[in-house]
Amino acid sequence: MVQLFKSSIILKVLKTDEDGEPKEVNVTLANVRTDLTEAEMTQLIQAFQTLIPYSVSAAQLVQYSHII
Protein backbone atom coordinates (compact mmCIF):
# COMPACT_ATOMS: atom_id res chain seq x y z
CA MET A 1 0.00 0.00 0.00
CA VAL A 2 1.27 3.47 -0.89
CA GLN A 3 0.67 6.39 1.46
CA LEU A 4 1.18 10.06 0.56
CA PHE A 5 2.97 11.96 3.29
CA LYS A 6 4.05 15.24 1.70
CA SER A 7 3.24 17.47 -1.30
CA SER A 8 4.92 20.52 -2.80
CA ILE A 9 4.16 22.81 -5.72
CA ILE A 10 7.03 23.95 -7.92
CA LEU A 11 6.36 27.15 -9.87
CA LYS A 12 8.43 28.31 -12.84
CA VAL A 13 8.65 32.08 -12.50
CA LEU A 14 9.92 34.41 -15.24
CA LYS A 15 11.95 37.31 -13.90
CA THR A 16 14.84 39.45 -15.08
CA ASP A 17 18.42 39.29 -13.84
CA GLU A 18 20.75 42.22 -13.07
CA ASP A 19 21.46 42.74 -16.80
CA GLY A 20 17.77 42.85 -17.71
CA GLU A 21 17.87 39.41 -19.33
CA PRO A 22 14.89 37.10 -18.77
CA LYS A 23 15.55 34.25 -16.38
CA GLU A 24 13.37 31.34 -15.29
CA VAL A 25 13.61 30.40 -11.62
CA ASN A 26 11.87 27.78 -9.49
CA VAL A 27 9.80 28.76 -6.48
CA THR A 28 8.73 25.91 -4.22
CA LEU A 29 5.63 26.04 -2.07
CA ALA A 30 6.40 23.24 0.36
CA ASN A 31 4.15 21.16 2.58
CA VAL A 32 0.87 21.80 0.79
CA ARG A 33 -2.04 19.50 1.58
CA THR A 34 -1.69 16.00 0.17
CA ASP A 35 -5.38 15.93 -0.85
CA LEU A 36 -5.17 19.16 -2.89
CA THR A 37 -7.52 19.15 -5.88
CA GLU A 38 -6.69 20.58 -9.30
CA ALA A 39 -9.13 23.46 -8.75
CA GLU A 40 -7.57 24.31 -5.38
CA MET A 41 -4.08 24.19 -6.89
CA THR A 42 -5.19 26.60 -9.63
CA GLN A 43 -6.63 28.97 -7.02
CA LEU A 44 -3.43 28.78 -4.98
CA ILE A 45 -1.29 29.60 -8.03
CA GLN A 46 -3.53 32.52 -8.99
CA ALA A 47 -3.39 33.89 -5.44
CA PHE A 48 0.40 33.56 -5.35
CA GLN A 49 0.60 35.31 -8.75
CA THR A 50 -1.06 38.40 -7.25
CA LEU A 51 1.65 38.61 -4.57
CA ILE A 52 4.68 38.73 -6.87
CA PRO A 53 5.62 41.13 -9.69
CA TYR A 54 6.65 38.27 -12.01
CA SER A 55 4.67 35.88 -14.17
CA VAL A 56 4.28 32.18 -13.45
CA SER A 57 4.95 30.18 -16.61
CA ALA A 58 4.36 26.64 -15.30
CA ALA A 59 3.44 24.71 -12.18
CA GLN A 60 4.06 21.15 -11.06
CA LEU A 61 2.61 19.22 -8.14
CA VAL A 62 5.17 16.92 -6.53
CA GLN A 63 3.86 14.26 -4.18
CA TYR A 64 6.04 12.17 -1.91
CA SER A 65 4.90 8.77 -0.74
CA HIS A 66 6.18 5.68 0.97
CA ILE A 67 5.20 2.05 0.84
CA ILE A 68 3.77 0.63 4.03
Biopython code that builds the backbone (N, CA, C, O; Angstrom):
import numpy as np
from Bio.PDB.StructureBuilder import StructureBuilder

atoms = [
    (1, "MET", "N", (0.837, -1.166, 0.000)),
    (1, "MET", "CA", (0.000, 0.000, 0.000)),
    (1, "MET", "C", (0.893, 1.245, 0.000)),
    (1, "MET", "O", (1.899, 1.299, 0.708)),
    (2, "VAL", "N", (0.515, 2.231, -0.796)),
    (2, "VAL", "CA", (1.274, 3.474, -0.893)),
    (2, "VAL", "C", (0.531, 4.562, -0.127)),
    (2, "VAL", "O", (-0.686, 4.702, -0.253)),
    (3, "GLN", "N", (1.272, 5.330, 0.665)),
    (3, "GLN", "CA", (0.672, 6.389, 1.459)),
    (3, "GLN", "C", (1.393, 7.708, 1.172)),
    (3, "GLN", "O", (2.613, 7.803, 1.310)),
    (4, "LEU", "N", (0.616, 8.731, 0.767)),
    (4, "LEU", "CA", (1.183, 10.062, 0.557)),
    (4, "LEU", "C", (1.494, 10.683, 1.902)),
    (4, "LEU", "O", (0.685, 10.597, 2.826)),
    (5, "PHE", "N", (2.669, 11.316, 2.027)),
    (5, "PHE", "CA", (2.972, 11.960, 3.285)),
    (5, "PHE", "C", (3.388, 13.411, 3.128)),
    (5, "PHE", "O", (3.514, 14.123, 4.124)),
    (6, "LYS", "N", (3.607, 13.871, 1.888)),
    (6, "LYS", "CA", (4.047, 15.238, 1.698)),
    (6, "LYS", "C", (3.796, 15.657, 0.260)),
    (6, "LYS", "O", (3.938, 14.845, -0.655)),
    (7, "SER", "N", (3.420, 16.929, 0.046)),
    (7, "SER", "CA", (3.244, 17.473, -1.299)),
    (7, "SER", "C", (3.870, 18.861, -1.364)),
    (7, "SER", "O", (3.896, 19.595, -0.377)),
    (8, "SER", "N", (4.369, 19.201, -2.535)),
    (8, "SER", "CA", (4.918, 20.524, -2.799)),
    (8, "SER", "C", (4.468, 20.958, -4.184)),
    (8, "SER", "O", (4.161, 20.128, -5.040)),
    (9, "ILE", "N", (4.432, 22.266, -4.395)),
    (9, "ILE", "CA", (4.156, 22.814, -5.723)),
    (9, "ILE", "C", (5.391, 23.575, -6.158)),
    (9, "ILE", "O", (5.887, 24.438, -5.434)),
    (10, "ILE", "N", (5.889, 23.252, -7.352)),
    (10, "ILE", "CA", (7.034, 23.948, -7.919)),
    (10, "ILE", "C", (6.518, 24.858, -9.028)),
    (10, "ILE", "O", (5.901, 24.397, -9.988)),
    (11, "LEU", "N", (6.780, 26.159, -8.882)),
    (11, "LEU", "CA", (6.360, 27.146, -9.865)),
    (11, "LEU", "C", (7.564, 27.607, -10.666)),
    (11, "LEU", "O", (8.624, 27.869, -10.098)),
    (12, "LYS", "N", (7.413, 27.708, -11.971)),
    (12, "LYS", "CA", (8.426, 28.307, -12.840)),
    (12, "LYS", "C", (8.055, 29.777, -12.971)),
    (12, "LYS", "O", (6.986, 30.105, -13.484)),
    (13, "VAL", "N", (8.924, 30.653, -12.514)),
    (13, "VAL", "CA", (8.653, 32.083, -12.497)),
    (13, "VAL", "C", (9.627, 32.775, -13.442)),
    (13, "VAL", "O", (10.831, 32.523, -13.398)),
    (14, "LEU", "N", (9.097, 33.650, -14.301)),
    (14, "LEU", "CA", (9.921, 34.413, -15.236)),
    (14, "LEU", "C", (10.244, 35.762, -14.621)),
    (14, "LEU", "O", (9.346, 36.551, -14.327)),
    (15, "LYS", "N", (11.530, 36.025, -14.430)),
    (15, "LYS", "CA", (11.953, 37.309, -13.897)),
    (15, "LYS", "C", (13.188, 37.766, -14.664)),
    (15, "LYS", "O", (13.694, 37.031, -15.512)),
    (16, "THR", "N", (13.667, 38.942, -14.385)),
    (16, "THR", "CA", (14.843, 39.452, -15.078)),
    (16, "THR", "C", (16.025, 39.488, -14.120)),
    (16, "THR", "O", (15.866, 39.731, -12.924)),
    (17, "ASP", "N", (17.222, 39.239, -14.670)),
    (17, "ASP", "CA", (18.421, 39.288, -13.838)),
    (17, "ASP", "C", (18.960, 40.717, -13.791)),
    (17, "ASP", "O", (18.300, 41.647, -14.255)),
    (18, "GLU", "N", (20.155, 40.892, -13.233)),
    (18, "GLU", "CA", (20.748, 42.220, -13.074)),
    (18, "GLU", "C", (20.967, 42.936, -14.402)),
    (18, "GLU", "O", (20.927, 44.165, -14.459)),
    (19, "ASP", "N", (21.200, 42.171, -15.476)),
    (19, "ASP", "CA", (21.459, 42.740, -16.801)),
    (19, "ASP", "C", (20.183, 42.964, -17.596)),
    (19, "ASP", "O", (20.245, 43.406, -18.744)),
    (20, "GLY", "N", (19.032, 42.671, -17.014)),
    (20, "GLY", "CA", (17.773, 42.850, -17.712)),
    (20, "GLY", "C", (17.393, 41.682, -18.613)),
    (20, "GLY", "O", (16.426, 41.764, -19.370)),
    (21, "GLU", "N", (18.154, 40.599, -18.528)),
    (21, "GLU", "CA", (17.873, 39.406, -19.331)),
    (21, "GLU", "C", (16.810, 38.551, -18.635)),
    (21, "GLU", "O", (16.828, 38.425, -17.411)),
    (22, "PRO", "N", (15.892, 37.968, -19.397)),
    (22, "PRO", "CA", (14.885, 37.104, -18.770)),
    (22, "PRO", "C", (15.519, 35.832, -18.199)),
    (22, "PRO", "O", (16.438, 35.254, -18.780)),
    (23, "LYS", "N", (15.009, 35.430, -17.076)),
    (23, "LYS", "CA", (15.546, 34.254, -16.385)),
    (23, "LYS", "C", (14.387, 33.488, -15.765)),
    (23, "LYS", "O", (13.484, 34.085, -15.179)),
    (24, "GLU", "N", (14.414, 32.171, -15.893)),
    (24, "GLU", "CA", (13.372, 31.338, -15.291)),
    (24, "GLU", "C", (13.922, 30.735, -14.003)),
    (24, "GLU", "O", (14.977, 30.102, -14.003)),
    (25, "VAL", "N", (13.198, 30.938, -12.915)),
    (25, "VAL", "CA", (13.614, 30.397, -11.623)),
    (25, "VAL", "C", (12.485, 29.549, -11.043)),
    (25, "VAL", "O", (11.316, 29.732, -11.383)),
    (26, "ASN", "N", (12.850, 28.629, -10.174)),
    (26, "ASN", "CA", (11.871, 27.783, -9.491)),
    (26, "ASN", "C", (11.543, 28.373, -8.129)),
    (26, "ASN", "O", (12.427, 28.807, -7.391)),
    (27, "VAL", "N", (10.268, 28.378, -7.815)),
    (27, "VAL", "CA", (9.800, 28.761, -6.484)),
    (27, "VAL", "C", (9.011, 27.569, -5.959)),
    (27, "VAL", "O", (8.073, 27.105, -6.608)),
    (28, "THR", "N", (9.389, 27.079, -4.793)),
    (28, "THR", "CA", (8.726, 25.906, -4.223)),
    (28, "THR", "C", (7.823, 26.314, -3.073)),
    (28, "THR", "O", (8.243, 26.989, -2.134)),
    (29, "LEU", "N", (6.577, 25.889, -3.171)),
    (29, "LEU", "CA", (5.633, 26.038, -2.070)),
    (29, "LEU", "C", (5.570, 24.667, -1.400)),
    (29, "LEU", "O", (4.920, 23.748, -1.899)),
    (30, "ALA", "N", (6.240, 24.545, -0.288)),
    (30, "ALA", "CA", (6.398, 23.240, 0.355)),
    (30, "ALA", "C", (5.273, 22.943, 1.333)),
    (30, "ALA", "O", (4.608, 23.843, 1.847)),
    (31, "ASN", "N", (5.085, 21.662, 1.571)),
    (31, "ASN", "CA", (4.147, 21.158, 2.577)),
    (31, "ASN", "C", (2.708, 21.601, 2.333)),
    (31, "ASN", "O", (2.002, 21.982, 3.266)),
    (32, "VAL", "N", (2.279, 21.547, 1.077)),
    (32, "VAL", "CA", (0.866, 21.803, 0.791)),
    (32, "VAL", "C", (0.087, 20.529, 1.113)),
    (32, "VAL", "O", (0.671, 19.455, 1.258)),
    (33, "ARG", "N", (-1.215, 20.656, 1.222)),
    (33, "ARG", "CA", (-2.043, 19.496, 1.578)),
    (33, "ARG", "C", (-1.857, 18.367, 0.573)),
    (33, "ARG", "O", (-1.719, 18.609, -0.626)),
    (34, "THR", "N", (-1.856, 17.157, 1.059)),
    (34, "THR", "CA", (-1.694, 15.999, 0.174)),
    (34, "THR", "C", (-2.964, 15.677, -0.599)),
    (34, "THR", "O", (-2.908, 14.963, -1.600)),
    (35, "ASP", "N", (-4.117, 16.193, -0.154)),
    (35, "ASP", "CA", (-5.380, 15.932, -0.851)),
    (35, "ASP", "C", (-5.825, 17.131, -1.695)),
    (35, "ASP", "O", (-7.015, 17.287, -1.971)),
    (36, "LEU", "N", (-4.886, 17.968, -2.101)),
    (36, "LEU", "CA", (-5.167, 19.163, -2.891)),
    (36, "LEU", "C", (-5.772, 18.782, -4.243)),
    (36, "LEU", "O", (-5.239, 17.930, -4.954)),
    (37, "THR", "N", (-6.889, 19.421, -4.586)),
    (37, "THR", "CA", (-7.524, 19.151, -5.878)),
    (37, "THR", "C", (-6.914, 20.063, -6.943)),
    (37, "THR", "O", (-6.203, 21.015, -6.625)),
    (38, "GLU", "N", (-7.201, 19.760, -8.202)),
    (38, "GLU", "CA", (-6.689, 20.578, -9.299)),
    (38, "GLU", "C", (-7.236, 22.004, -9.220)),
    (38, "GLU", "O", (-6.508, 22.966, -9.468)),
    (39, "ALA", "N", (-8.510, 22.138, -8.879)),
    (39, "ALA", "CA", (-9.126, 23.462, -8.755)),
    (39, "ALA", "C", (-8.479, 24.268, -7.626)),
    (39, "ALA", "O", (-8.225, 25.462, -7.785)),
    (40, "GLU", "N", (-8.215, 23.627, -6.499)),
    (40, "GLU", "CA", (-7.566, 24.309, -5.380)),
    (40, "GLU", "C", (-6.142, 24.719, -5.727)),
    (40, "GLU", "O", (-5.684, 25.789, -5.329)),
    (41, "MET", "N", (-5.444, 23.863, -6.470)),
    (41, "MET", "CA", (-4.085, 24.191, -6.894)),
    (41, "MET", "C", (-4.098, 25.403, -7.823)),
    (41, "MET", "O", (-3.239, 26.278, -7.712)),
    (42, "THR", "N", (-5.052, 25.459, -8.725)),
    (42, "THR", "CA", (-5.189, 26.602, -9.630)),
    (42, "THR", "C", (-5.455, 27.876, -8.837)),
    (42, "THR", "O", (-4.860, 28.917, -9.118)),
    (43, "GLN", "N", (-6.341, 27.804, -7.854)),
    (43, "GLN", "CA", (-6.630, 28.967, -7.017)),
    (43, "GLN", "C", (-5.392, 29.420, -6.246)),
    (43, "GLN", "O", (-5.132, 30.618, -6.126)),
    (44, "LEU", "N", (-4.636, 28.466, -5.728)),
    (44, "LEU", "CA", (-3.428, 28.778, -4.978)),
    (44, "LEU", "C", (-2.405, 29.485, -5.867)),
    (44, "LEU", "O", (-1.780, 30.460, -5.448)),
    (45, "ILE", "N", (-2.238, 28.991, -7.095)),
    (45, "ILE", "CA", (-1.285, 29.596, -8.029)),
    (45, "ILE", "C", (-1.726, 31.011, -8.401)),
    (45, "ILE", "O", (-0.903, 31.925, -8.457)),
    (46, "GLN", "N", (-3.004, 31.189, -8.652)),
    (46, "GLN", "CA", (-3.527, 32.516, -8.987)),
    (46, "GLN", "C", (-3.350, 33.489, -7.822)),
    (46, "GLN", "O", (-3.009, 34.652, -8.039)),
    (47, "ALA", "N", (-3.574, 33.037, -6.608)),
    (47, "ALA", "CA", (-3.387, 33.889, -5.436)),
    (47, "ALA", "C", (-1.914, 34.263, -5.273)),
    (47, "ALA", "O", (-1.591, 35.415, -4.984)),
    (48, "PHE", "N", (-1.031, 33.295, -5.458)),
    (48, "PHE", "CA", (0.405, 33.563, -5.354)),
    (48, "PHE", "C", (0.835, 34.557, -6.429)),
    (48, "PHE", "O", (1.664, 35.431, -6.178)),
    (49, "GLN", "N", (0.270, 34.420, -7.625)),
    (49, "GLN", "CA", (0.603, 35.306, -8.751)),
    (49, "GLN", "C", (0.311, 36.768, -8.407)),
    (49, "GLN", "O", (1.027, 37.662, -8.859)),
    (50, "THR", "N", (-0.724, 37.017, -7.620)),
    (50, "THR", "CA", (-1.065, 38.396, -7.255)),
    (50, "THR", "C", (-0.075, 38.990, -6.254)),
    (50, "THR", "O", (-0.027, 40.208, -6.082)),
    (51, "LEU", "N", (0.716, 38.137, -5.591)),
    (51, "LEU", "CA", (1.649, 38.608, -4.568)),
    (51, "LEU", "C", (3.032, 38.959, -5.112)),
    (51, "LEU", "O", (3.807, 39.640, -4.440)),
    (52, "ILE", "N", (3.343, 38.505, -6.315)),
    (52, "ILE", "CA", (4.678, 38.729, -6.867)),
    (52, "ILE", "C", (4.589, 39.541, -8.158)),
    (52, "ILE", "O", (3.579, 39.477, -8.858)),
    (53, "PRO", "N", (5.639, 40.306, -8.480)),
    (53, "PRO", "CA", (5.615, 41.126, -9.695)),
    (53, "PRO", "C", (6.058, 40.378, -10.952)),
    (53, "PRO", "O", (6.284, 41.004, -11.987)),
    (54, "TYR", "N", (6.184, 39.081, -10.883)),
    (54, "TYR", "CA", (6.653, 38.270, -12.009)),
    (54, "TYR", "C", (5.535, 37.343, -12.475)),
    (54, "TYR", "O", (4.547, 37.141, -11.770)),
    (55, "SER", "N", (5.704, 36.785, -13.665)),
    (55, "SER", "CA", (4.673, 35.880, -14.174)),
    (55, "SER", "C", (5.072, 34.424, -13.946)),
    (55, "SER", "O", (6.240, 34.054, -14.058)),
    (56, "VAL", "N", (4.078, 33.619, -13.626)),
    (56, "VAL", "CA", (4.276, 32.177, -13.445)),
    (56, "VAL", "C", (4.044, 31.520, -14.799)),
    (56, "VAL", "O", (2.974, 31.664, -15.390)),
    (57, "SER", "N", (5.058, 30.793, -15.290)),
    (57, "SER", "CA", (4.947, 30.176, -16.612)),
    (57, "SER", "C", (4.512, 28.716, -16.559)),
    (57, "SER", "O", (3.985, 28.192, -17.540)),
    (58, "ALA", "N", (4.728, 28.053, -15.422)),
    (58, "ALA", "CA", (4.355, 26.641, -15.296)),
    (58, "ALA", "C", (4.274, 26.279, -13.813)),
    (58, "ALA", "O", (4.840, 26.953, -12.953)),
    (59, "ALA", "N", (3.558, 25.203, -13.552)),
    (59, "ALA", "CA", (3.438, 24.706, -12.178)),
    (59, "ALA", "C", (3.430, 23.187, -12.199)),
    (59, "ALA", "O", (2.923, 22.564, -13.132)),
    (60, "GLN", "N", (4.000, 22.607, -11.157)),
    (60, "GLN", "CA", (4.064, 21.148, -11.063)),
    (60, "GLN", "C", (3.783, 20.744, -9.623)),
    (60, "GLN", "O", (4.362, 21.293, -8.686)),
    (61, "LEU", "N", (2.889, 19.779, -9.460)),
    (61, "LEU", "CA", (2.608, 19.224, -8.141)),
    (61, "LEU", "C", (3.506, 18.011, -7.936)),
    (61, "LEU", "O", (3.501, 17.081, -8.743)),
    (62, "VAL", "N", (4.274, 18.028, -6.855)),
    (62, "VAL", "CA", (5.171, 16.917, -6.533)),
    (62, "VAL", "C", (4.655, 16.270, -5.262)),
    (62, "VAL", "O", (4.522, 16.927, -4.229)),
    (63, "GLN", "N", (4.365, 14.979, -5.343)),
    (63, "GLN", "CA", (3.859, 14.259, -4.184)),
    (63, "GLN", "C", (4.855, 13.192, -3.759)),
    (63, "GLN", "O", (5.362, 12.431, -4.583)),
    (64, "TYR", "N", (5.122, 13.149, -2.484)),
    (64, "TYR", "CA", (6.044, 12.167, -1.914)),
    (64, "TYR", "C", (5.245, 11.108, -1.188)),
    (64, "TYR", "O", (4.294, 11.419, -0.471)),
    (65, "SER", "N", (5.626, 9.871, -1.372)),
    (65, "SER", "CA", (4.899, 8.775, -0.740)),
    (65, "SER", "C", (5.886, 7.720, -0.250)),
    (65, "SER", "O", (7.066, 7.741, -0.600)),
    (66, "HIS", "N", (5.391, 6.817, 0.547)),
    (66, "HIS", "CA", (6.180, 5.676, 0.966)),
    (66, "HIS", "C", (5.282, 4.447, 0.981)),
    (66, "HIS", "O", (4.060, 4.539, 1.096)),
    (67, "ILE", "N", (5.918, 3.320, 0.863)),
    (67, "ILE", "CA", (5.199, 2.050, 0.841)),
    (67, "ILE", "C", (5.141, 1.523, 2.261)),
    (67, "ILE", "O", (6.149, 1.438, 2.963)),
    (68, "ILE", "N", (3.912, 1.168, 2.664)),
    (68, "ILE", "CA", (3.769, 0.627, 4.029)),
    (68, "ILE", "C", (3.301, -0.811, 3.962)),
    (68, "ILE", "O", (3.119, -1.450, 4.998)),
]
sb = StructureBuilder()
sb.init_structure("model")
sb.init_model(0)
sb.init_chain("A")
sb.init_seg("    ")
for serial, (resi, resn, name, xyz) in enumerate(atoms, 1):
    if name == "N":
        sb.init_residue(resn, " ", resi, " ")
    sb.init_atom(name, np.array(xyz, "f"), 0.0, 1.0, " ", f" {name:<3s}", serial, name[0])
structure = sb.get_structure()
